[in-house]
Amino acid sequence: MKYLEYYKEKGIPEEEVFDYLTSTMRPSIAGWDYFVNWQKVQRLAGKLSDELNLLNGLVGSSNLEQDFKEKITKYPSIALTFPVLLAIRDEAFQVSELLDGKVSTKSFNFHPDAESMIAQDYWDFFKKSGLADLFESRRLKNIPDYVFGVEVGLDSNGRKNRGGDAMENTVEALLKPFCAKHELSYLKEANAKKIQSAFGYTVPVDKSSRRYDFVIDLGKEPLLIEANFYGGGGSKLKSTAGEYRNLFDVLKGRFKFVWVTDGAGWKEVELPLNETFDHNDYVFNLLMLEDLILEELLT
């Protein structure tokens, strides 16, 4: 860790800088777009609107098996709705069950062009998966509304990626005015080839897949930046800290490397972060970027 003027001006002794880093980390950076991607949900739920409305006619049927087979024979495309009714994205998959002491596996393909599927196959799946019970019991009142809710639930799986995007977007929002003020160019998600092409620097990497989150051209050298946010703990944090400690060694003496990290997850695993903080020159959090700590790296 380099004891910068930033810390001295704030009256933080060198031995307390790490405590300052962790104590000023924020628990969340989730924006309003973190919760649900409504446009995506509406698009996916509306994609099968005709088929879902056809299924509505089966709700509460007194002779569901017969009505189901007649409808799917006439409108085979309604089979496309079965996976999403069960919150599954795949159109084809296998289901296993124990029959006569042996495990039997059956393949299902819900694309309407699937030649191997017949009305009885579809009914078997509809019945054994529990969907038929929902239709007969009338617990489902409106199929399109039900699927809209399913899509909202499935969209929650994308929150991890949106969390990562939120950190990159936040860091970029802080870098833009810094670069504009000093008339500096920057790249986002740049590998060694892209950096060489854009700025002419030959940057070493610790792995072939390495893409630096941000690269700022300081004129005589690049400033390489990696950024991540951890709201929760886990083994991933320890490996990340080790990764960026090793990356610093690869770059040491040649290029400036900044690791920007934040999040309450570090409260649970401070030791690996502390080790990397002591080892690397520059480990910052978002507050430090807001306070223009990067200004000191221009000289």
C-alpha positions in Angstrom: 0.0 0.0 0.0 1.3 3.4 -0.9 0.6 6.0 1.7 -0.9 8.7 -0.4 -1.5 12.4 0.3 -5.2 11.6 0.2 -4.8 9.7 3.5 -2.6 12.3 5.1 -5.0 15.1 4.3 -7.8 13.1 6.0 -5.6 12.6 9.1 -5.5 8.8 8.7 -2.3 7.2 10.1 -0.7 4.7 7.8 -1.6 1.8 10.1 -5.3 2.8 10.0 -5.7 3.1 6.2 -7.1 -0.4 5.8 -9.7 0.2 8.6 -10.7 3.3 6.7 -11.1 1.3 3.5 -13.4 -1.3 5.1 -15.3 1.1 7.3 -16.3 3.3 4.3 -17.5 0.4 2.2 -21.2 0.5 1.3 -23.6 -2.4 1.7 -25.3 -2.0 -1.7 -25.1 -0.2 -5.0 -28.3 -1.7 -6.4 -30.2 0.8 -8.6 -33.8 0.8 -9.5 -33.1 -1.4 -12.5 -31.6 -4.1 -10.2 -34.9 -5.6 -9.1 -36.8 -6.6 -12.3 -36.0 -6.1 -16.0 -39.6 -5.2 -16.8 -39.1 -4.9 -20.6 -37.6 -8.3 -20.7 -40.4 -9.8 -18.6 -43.1 -8.2 -20.8 -41.4 -9.3 -24.0 -41.0 -13.0 -22.9 -44.5 -13.2 -21.3 -46.1 -11.7 -24.5 -44.1 -14.0 -26.8 -46.6 -16.8 -26.2 -49.7 -14.8 -25.6 -51.8 -16.6 -28.3 -50.8 -20.0 -26.9 -51.4 -19.0 -23.3 -54.9 -17.6 -24.2 -55.7 -21.0 -25.8 -54.8 -22.7 -22.6 -57.1 -20.5 -20.7 -60.0 -22.4 -22.2 -58.8 -25.5 -20.4 -59.0 -24.0 -16.9 -61.7 -25.8 -14.9 -62.5 -28.3 -17.7 -64.7 -31.2 -16.5 -63.0 -33.5 -19.1 -59.5 -32.1 -19.1 -57.7 -35.0 -20.8 -60.0 -35.1 -23.8 -60.1 -31.4 -24.1 -56.4 -31.1 -23.8 -55.6 -33.7 -26.4 -58.1 -32.1 -28.9 -56.6 -28.7 -28.4 -52.9 -29.7 -28.6 -53.7 -31.8 -31.7 -55.2 -28.7 -33.3 -52.8 -26.2 -31.9 -49.5 -28.0 -31.3 -47.7 -24.7 -30.6 -49.3 -24.6 -27.1 -46.7 -27.2 -26.1 -44.1 -24.3 -26.1 -45.8 -23.0 -23.0 -45.2 -26.1 -20.8 -41.6 -25.3 -19.8 -42.4 -21.8 -18.8 -45.4 -22.9 -16.8 -42.9 -24.8 -14.8 -40.4 -22.0 -14.7 -38.0 -23.7 -17.1 -36.2 -22.1 -20.1 -35.3 -25.2 -22.1 -37.6 -26.5 -24.8 -36.3 -30.1 -24.6 -35.2 -32.1 -21.6 -35.3 -35.5 -20.0 -37.3 -36.8 -17.0 -36.5 -39.9 -15.0 -38.7 -42.0 -12.8 -38.5 -45.4 -11.0 -40.6 -48.0 -12.8 -40.6 -51.7 -11.7 -37.3 -51.2 -9.8 -35.5 -49.6 -12.7 -34.8 -46.0 -13.5 -36.6 -45.0 -16.7 -35.7 -41.8 -18.6 -38.0 -40.2 -21.1 -37.1 -37.3 -23.4 -39.6 -34.5 -24.0 -39.3 -31.9 -26.8 -41.9 -29.1 -26.6 -41.2 -27.5 -30.0 -44.2 -27.9 -32.2 -42.1 -29.4 -35.0 -40.9 -32.3 -32.7 -41.9 -35.4 -34.7 -41.4 -37.7 -31.8 -44.1 -36.2 -29.6 -47.8 -37.1 -29.8 -50.9 -35.9 -27.9 -50.5 -38.7 -25.3 -46.9 -37.8 -24.6 -47.9 -34.2 -24.0 -50.7 -35.3 -21.7 -48.5 -37.6 -19.7 -46.1 -34.7 -19.1 -49.0 -32.3 -18.3 -50.5 -34.8 -15.8 -47.3 -36.1 -14.1 -45.8 -32.6 -13.8 -48.8 -31.5 -11.7 -50.0 -28.9 -14.3 -53.2 -30.9 -14.9 -54.2 -30.6 -11.2 -53.7 -26.9 -11.3 -56.1 -26.6 -14.3 -58.7 -28.9 -12.8 -58.7 -27.4 -9.4 -59.1 -23.8 -10.8 -56.3 -22.6 -8.6 -55.0 -20.9 -11.8 -57.5 -18.2 -12.8 -55.6 -16.6 -15.7 -52.8 -18.3 -17.5 -51.1 -15.2 -19.1 -51.1 -13.5 -15.7 -49.6 -16.6 -14.1 -46.8 -16.7 -16.7 -46.1 -13.0 -16.2 -45.4 -13.9 -12.5 -43.2 -16.8 -13.5 -41.2 -14.6 -15.8 -40.7 -12.1 -12.9 -39.4 -14.9 -10.8 -37.1 -16.2 -13.5 -35.7 -12.7 -14.1 -34.5 -12.6 -10.5 -31.8 -15.1 -11.6 -30.2 -12.2 -13.6 -29.7 -10.0 -10.5 -26.2 -11.4 -10.0 -25.2 -10.1 -13.5 -27.0 -6.8 -12.9 -25.1 -6.4 -9.6 -21.8 -6.8 -11.5 -23.0 -4.4 -14.2 -24.0 -1.9 -11.5 -20.4 -1.8 -10.1 -18.9 -1.3 -13.6 -21.5 1.4 -14.4 -20.9 3.2 -11.1 -17.1 3.1 -11.6 -17.4 4.3 -15.2 -19.7 7.2 -14.1 -16.9 8.3 -11.7 -14.2 7.8 -14.3 -15.9 9.8 -17.1 -15.6 13.3 -15.4 -12.0 12.4 -14.3 -11.0 11.6 -17.8 -12.9 14.5 -19.3 -11.2 16.9 -16.9 -7.7 15.8 -17.8 -8.5 15.0 -21.5 -7.7 11.3 -21.1 -9.0 8.5 -23.2 -10.2 5.2 -21.7 -11.3 1.8 -22.7 -13.8 -0.5 -21.1 -13.4 -4.3 -20.9 -10.2 -4.3 -22.9 -7.8 -7.2 -23.4 -4.1 -6.9 -24.3 -4.8 -6.9 -28.0 -7.4 -4.1 -27.8 -5.1 -2.0 -25.5 -2.2 -2.5 -28.0 -4.4 -1.4 -30.9 -5.9 1.6 -29.2 -3.1 3.0 -27.1 0.1 1.2 -28.3 1.0 -0.4 -25.0 2.1 -4.0 -24.6 0.4 -5.0 -21.4 1.1 -8.4 -19.8 -1.7 -10.5 -18.5 -1.9 -13.2 -15.9 -4.3 -15.3 -17.9 -5.3 -15.5 -21.6 -8.9 -14.5 -20.9 -7.9 -11.3 -19.0 -9.9 -8.3 -19.9 -9.3 -5.2 -17.8 -12.5 -3.5 -16.7 -11.1 -0.1 -17.5 -7.8 1.2 -19.1 -7.0 4.9 -19.0 -4.3 6.2 -21.2 -2.2 8.6 -19.0 -0.1 9.6 -22.0 3.1 7.8 -21.0 1.6 4.7 -19.5 -1.8 3.0 -19.0 -3.7 3.0 -15.8 -5.2 -0.5 -15.5 -8.4 -0.9 -13.3 -10.3 -3.9 -12.1 -13.6 -3.3 -10.3 -16.0 -5.6 -8.4 -18.6 -5.4 -5.6 -19.5 -8.1 -3.1 -22.7 -7.8 -1.1 -22.1 -11.2 0.6 -19.1 -13.2 1.7 -17.8 -16.6 0.5 -14.8 -18.3 -0.9 -15.0 -16.3 -4.1 -13.7 -13.2 -2.3 -10.6 -15.0 -1.1 -9.7 -16.2 -4.6 -10.4 -12.7 -6.0 -8.0 -11.1 -3.5 -5.4 -13.6 -4.4 -5.9 -13.1 -8.1 -5.4 -9.4 -8.0 -2.4 -9.8 -5.7 -0.8 -12.0 -8.4 -1.8 -9.6 -11.2 -0.1 -6.8 -9.3 3.1 -8.9 -9.3 2.8 -9.4 -13.1 2.4 -5.7 -13.7 4.7 -4.4 -10.9 7.3 -1.9 -12.0 5.8 -1.5 -15.5 2.2 -0.3 -15.2 0.0 1.2 -12.5 -2.8 -1.1 -11.4 -5.8 -0.1 -9.3 -8.3 -2.6 -7.8 -11.6 -0.9 -6.9 -13.7 -3.1 -4.6 -16.6 -2.5 -2.3 -19.4 -4.2 -0.5 -20.4 -5.6 2.9 -19.1 -9.1 1.9 -15.6 -8.0 2.8 -16.7 -7.6 6.4 -16.8 -11.5 6.6 -13.4 -12.1 5.0 -11.2 -9.2 5.8 -7.9 -11.1 6.0 -7.4 -11.9 2.3 -8.4 -8.3 1.4 -6.0 -7.0 4.0 -3.2 -9.1 2.6 -3.7 -7.8 -0.9 -4.2 -4.3 0.4 -0.8 -4.4 2.0 0.8 -6.1 -1.0 -0.6 -3.9 -3.8 0.0 -0.2 -4.3 -3.6 0.8 -4.9 -6.7 -0.8 -3.5 -9.6 1.7 -3.3 -13.4 1.7 -2.7 -16.1 3.8 -4.3 -15.9 6.6 -1.8 -12.2 7.0 -2.5 -13.0 7.4 -6.2 -15.7 9.9 -5.4 -13.0 11.8 -3.4 -10.9 12.0 -6.6 -8.1 9.8 -5.2 -7.1 9.0 -8.8 -5.7 12.5 -9.1 -2.6 11.4 -7.2 -1.9 8.7 -9.9 -1.4 11.3 -12.6 2.1 12.2 -11.5 
